[in-house]
Amino acid sequence: MAAKRPIRATRRTTDNTSNFARAKAIATGRKEGGRLTASERHELPEKDFALPGRRYPVENASHARNALARISANGTSEEKAEVRKAVHRKYPGIGES
């Protein structure tokens, strides 16, 4: 007969960043993950967008970084300059190399 191995209790690990994100989402009333719903996007003021036509929202640092990444891949040189200017106006430390 084979000897039974003792069952070892394992410690659960918690992901503090996801707990923080959940708490922040609850406190701000936003969905977890940072995605804007259509109604949230429509509620943002014009000044929270980098380009006319309510393009590239920059209402928080995460969206500002995303705007820089998207415009560098898809924008014209004029649009890139305008988005960089809008992001640096609101978040001076983002995107400086």
C-alpha positions as a Markdown table, in Angstrom:
| # | Residue | x | y | z |
|---|---|---|---|---|
| 1 | Met | 0.0 | 0.0 | 0.0 |
| 2 | Ala | 1.3 | 3.4 | -1.0 |
| 3 | Ala | 2.0 | 6.0 | 1.7 |
| 4 | Lys | -0.3 | 9.0 | 1.6 |
| 5 | Arg | 1.4 | 12.3 | 1.3 |
| 6 | Pro | 0.3 | 15.0 | 3.7 |
| 7 | Ile | -1.8 | 17.7 | 2.1 |
| 8 | Arg | 0.1 | 20.9 | 2.2 |
| 9 | Ala | -1.8 | 24.1 | 2.7 |
| 10 | Thr | -1.1 | 26.6 | 0.0 |
| 11 | Arg | -1.1 | 30.3 | 0.5 |
| 12 | Arg | -3.3 | 32.3 | -1.7 |
| 13 | Thr | -1.7 | 35.1 | -3.5 |
| 14 | Thr | -3.6 | 38.3 | -4.1 |
| 15 | Asp | -3.0 | 40.7 | -6.9 |
| 16 | Asn | -2.9 | 44.0 | -5.2 |
| 17 | Thr | -3.1 | 46.0 | -8.5 |
| 18 | Ser | -6.3 | 44.4 | -9.5 |
| 19 | Asn | -7.8 | 45.0 | -6.0 |
| 20 | Phe | -6.7 | 48.6 | -6.3 |
| 21 | Ala | -8.2 | 48.9 | -9.8 |
| 22 | Arg | -11.5 | 47.4 | -8.5 |
| 23 | Ala | -11.6 | 49.8 | -5.5 |
| 24 | Lys | -10.8 | 52.8 | -7.8 |
| 25 | Ala | -13.5 | 51.7 | -10.2 |
| 26 | Ile | -16.0 | 51.5 | -7.4 |
| 27 | Ala | -15.0 | 54.8 | -5.9 |
| 28 | Thr | -15.2 | 56.7 | -9.3 |
| 29 | Gly | -18.2 | 54.8 | -10.5 |
| 30 | Arg | -16.3 | 53.7 | -13.7 |
| 31 | Lys | -16.0 | 50.2 | -15.1 |
| 32 | Glu | -12.9 | 48.3 | -14.3 |
| 33 | Gly | -10.3 | 48.3 | -17.0 |
| 34 | Gly | -10.4 | 52.0 | -17.9 |
| 35 | Arg | -12.7 | 51.7 | -20.9 |
| 36 | Leu | -15.1 | 54.5 | -21.6 |
| 37 | Thr | -18.7 | 53.7 | -22.3 |
| 38 | Ala | -20.5 | 55.8 | -24.9 |
| 39 | Ser | -22.4 | 57.7 | -22.3 |
| 40 | Glu | -19.2 | 58.5 | -20.3 |
| 41 | Arg | -17.5 | 59.6 | -23.5 |
| 42 | His | -20.4 | 61.9 | -24.4 |
| 43 | Glu | -20.3 | 63.4 | -20.9 |
| 44 | Leu | -16.6 | 64.4 | -21.2 |
| 45 | Pro | -16.0 | 68.1 | -22.0 |
| 46 | Glu | -14.4 | 69.1 | -25.3 |
| 47 | Lys | -11.2 | 70.1 | -23.4 |
| 48 | Asp | -10.6 | 66.4 | -22.5 |
| 49 | Phe | -10.1 | 65.5 | -26.2 |
| 50 | Ala | -6.8 | 66.0 | -28.0 |
| 51 | Leu | -8.3 | 66.6 | -31.5 |
| 52 | Pro | -11.4 | 68.3 | -32.8 |
| 53 | Gly | -14.4 | 66.0 | -33.4 |
| 54 | Arg | -14.0 | 64.5 | -29.9 |
| 55 | Arg | -11.1 | 62.3 | -31.0 |
| 56 | Tyr | -8.4 | 60.9 | -28.7 |
| 57 | Pro | -9.8 | 61.4 | -25.2 |
| 58 | Val | -7.1 | 62.4 | -22.7 |
| 59 | Glu | -9.1 | 62.7 | -19.5 |
| 60 | Asn | -6.6 | 60.7 | -17.5 |
| 61 | Ala | -3.0 | 59.6 | -17.8 |
| 62 | Ser | -3.8 | 56.2 | -19.1 |
| 63 | His | -5.9 | 57.6 | -22.0 |
| 64 | Ala | -3.3 | 60.2 | -22.7 |
| 65 | Arg | -0.6 | 57.6 | -23.1 |
| 66 | Asn | -2.9 | 55.6 | -25.3 |
| 67 | Ala | -3.6 | 58.7 | -27.4 |
| 68 | Leu | 0.1 | 59.2 | -28.0 |
| 69 | Ala | 0.5 | 55.5 | -29.0 |
| 70 | Arg | -2.4 | 55.5 | -31.4 |
| 71 | Ile | -1.5 | 58.8 | -33.0 |
| 72 | Ser | 2.1 | 57.8 | -33.6 |
| 73 | Ala | 0.9 | 54.7 | -35.5 |
| 74 | Asn | -2.0 | 56.3 | -37.4 |
| 75 | Gly | -1.8 | 60.0 | -37.5 |
| 76 | Thr | -0.5 | 62.7 | -39.8 |
| 77 | Ser | 2.4 | 64.8 | -38.7 |
| 78 | Glu | 0.0 | 67.7 | -37.9 |
| 79 | Glu | -2.2 | 65.5 | -35.9 |
| 80 | Lys | 0.8 | 64.0 | -34.0 |
| 81 | Ala | 2.0 | 67.5 | -33.1 |
| 82 | Glu | -1.5 | 68.6 | -31.9 |
| 83 | Val | -2.0 | 65.4 | -29.8 |
| 84 | Arg | 1.5 | 65.8 | -28.2 |
| 85 | Lys | 0.7 | 69.4 | -27.4 |
| 86 | Ala | -2.6 | 68.5 | -25.8 |
| 87 | Val | -1.1 | 65.7 | -23.8 |
| 88 | His | 1.9 | 67.7 | -22.6 |
| 89 | Arg | -0.4 | 70.6 | -21.7 |
| 90 | Lys | -2.4 | 68.4 | -19.3 |
| 91 | Tyr | 0.3 | 65.9 | -18.3 |
| 92 | Pro | 3.7 | 67.5 | -18.7 |
| 93 | Gly | 5.7 | 64.3 | -17.7 |
| 94 | Ile | 4.1 | 61.9 | -20.2 |
| 95 | Gly | 5.9 | 61.0 | -23.4 |
| 96 | Glu | 9.0 | 63.1 | -22.9 |
| 97 | Ser | 12.1 | 61.3 | -24.0 |
